[in-house]
Amino acid sequence: MSNNTRPLRVLMIHGYRQNASSCREKSGAFRKLTKRHIDPVFISAPLVVPSKPDEANSAADERGWWFSGADDSFSAGQQSELCRGFEASLATVRAAALEHAPIDGVLGFSQGAALVGLLCALQQRGELDWTFRFAILVAGFRSRSMPHAKLYEESITLPTLHVFGDTDRVIPKEMSEDLLKCYTDAAVLNHSGGHHIPATSKDKGVYLEFLDRMRLQC
């Protein structure tokens, strides 16, 4: 298959309290919508989210990409001096990228999208030893962890697609729009739903237009 007709290999970066398996499940409709365009590679974060005694799903394998709280917790809106586990997560993503090379793009959801945004900045600064050519950020936001602040100082030129919902109560639309300001080559899919990867027939055209443009650049 020639480069401009093969599916694009995309690292799938799950959200907080998810893992590779749950991300695969939750992205089923999206994968069906883009199955001729994307070859997804699912990976799990290295950090296990501590369960709470009163949680019914305390046996679930819930993962995160970094912790902003001293109690190994994470909140997207929390101003923090901490980003515990971030370096381990960078190593996990790097290992997957090298194992499945070449990687064409990365897709992140929620905290995973915040991580993807940081990866875009690290690549822009020449601080990654692997590369990708585009990113899709679903319900993304700027990390409030202070060690990450420097990664938002430079505009990102990498082609990106930013997806966010009008009724998202976990990551409000305004947080995703704030992240969008960091990018100079950005497409937008603003849907009417909440905190999920939208995959309706109305959304399909936006995804495929972006992916077709990325594939032509292979």
N, C-alpha and C positions, 0 to 999 in steps of 0.2 A: 504494500500500500504506500503510495507516495506521501510525502510529508504533508501536503495540503489536503489530503483526504482521510488520513488516519485520525482516529479519536485523539483528543488532547488528554494527556496524562495529568491528572489533577490530584494533589494532596488534599484530603478532606480533613479539616481541623475542627473537631467537635466543640460544643459549648461546655460551660462549667457544669459539673455533676453528670456528665455524659461519658461515653467511651466510644471506641470504634464501632462496636456492635450496635449500640443504641443510635449512633449517628447514621449508620447504614439503614437502620429501620426507619428513622424519622425522615430521612431524605429519599424514601422510596418513590414518591410522586415526582420529585425533581429528577431523580435518576432516570425514570421512565421517560420524562419529557425530553431529556438530553442524551439518551442512550447512544445515539449515533455520533455524538459530538464529544462526549467525555468518557475517559477511562479512569474511574475514581480509585484512589488508593486511600484506604481508611487506616488511621493510626490512633492509638490511645495515648493520652498524656501520662507522664510518669508519676504524677502526684496523686495519691489516694485521698479523697476528701473524707475527713473523719465523720463517722455517723454519730447521730445524737440518739440517746436512749429512747426518746419519745417518738422517733421517726418509724413509721410503718415499713418503709423500704430500706431499713438500716443494713440489710444484707446485700444491697445492690453494689455493684462495682462502679462507684462514682469517682470521676477523675477531674483534675483541674490542671491548668497550665502554670499558674502561680498563685500564691496566697498573699493577700494584702493585709490580713489580720494576724495578730500575734498568736491567736488560737487556731492557726491553720484554717482560716476561713477566707472567703473572697466576697467583695461587694463592688460592683461596677462604679458606684458613686462615692466610694470611700477614699478620701485623701489619705495617703499612707507613705511612710518612709520605707515600706517593705515591698519586696517582690520575690518572696522566698520560693525557690524552686524554678525560677525563670531560666537560669543557665542549664539546668537539667532538661528542661523542655526544649530549649534550643538544640541541645545535643540529640534529643529524641527525634526531632524533626529532621535534623541534618542526617542522621543515620538512615531514616526512611527515604529521604531524598536521594542519597547516594545508592541505596539498595535498589530503588526503583527508577533510577535515572534512565533517560532524561525526563525531568519534570517540566512540564510546560507551564502549569499554573498552580495556584493554591486557592482553596475556598475555605473560609472560616465562618463559623456561626457564633454569635454572641461573644463570650470570652475568647473563643477561637478566632473570631474576626478581629478582635483587638490584638491578638497575637499576630495575625497575618499583617495587620497594619504595622506592627513593630518589625516584622520580617522585611516588609517593603522598605522601611527606613534603613535597616541594617544593610540591605543590598545596595540601596542608593549610596550609602557611605562606604561601600566596598568592604564591609565587615563580614560577609558570608563567603564561604569557599564553595558554595553551590549556587545555582542560579535558577530563576523562573522568570517567565515573560509577561505574566499578567496575574491579577488577583481578583477574587470575588469576595466581598465583605458583606455578610448578611447580619443585620442587627449589630453592626460594629459600633465602637466607641473608643475614645481616647483613654488609655490607661491613666488612672489617677495616682499611680505609684511614682514617687519622686525620682527614682533612678531611671525612669523611662522618659522624663520630661525632655531631655536633650534630643530624643529621637523624633520630636515634633517640630524642631526648629527649622528644618529644611523642607521645601516643597518636594513632593514625590512625583516623578515624571512617568512612572510605570503605568501602563494602561490598567484601569480598575473598573469594576462594576460594583456599585453600592446599592444594597437592597435593604429597605426598611419599611415598616408598617405604620399606618396612621393610628392604630389602636394597640400598639405594643406597650404593655404596662411594665415589662421587665427592663427593656432598654428603650426609653422614650425616643421617639423620632428625632427630637432636638439633639440628643446625644450623637446619633448617627450623622446628622447634618453637620455637627461640629467637627467630626472626624473627616467628613467629605471635603472640608476646606483645605485639607493638607495636600490634595491631589490636583494635578493640572491636566490630566488626561482621563477624566472620570465620566462614566455613564451611570445613569440612575434608574433604578426600578423602585418607585414609590407605590406600594400596594395598600389596600384598604384594611388588611388584616392585622394580626397581632404578632406574637413572638414565635415565628416559624419560618421555614424556607418556603415561600409561595411557589405554587406550581400549577396554576390554572392556565387555561388556553390563552387568556389575556396576557399572562406573564411570559408565555413561550416565545413570542416574537422578540422581546427584549433580550432574553437569554441567548437565543440563536443568532441574533444580529451581532451581539458582542462576541460570541464564540466563533462565528464565521470570520469575523475580522481578525481574531487572534490566530485562527488556523491559516489564513492567507499569509500571515507573517512568519509561518514556520520555515 
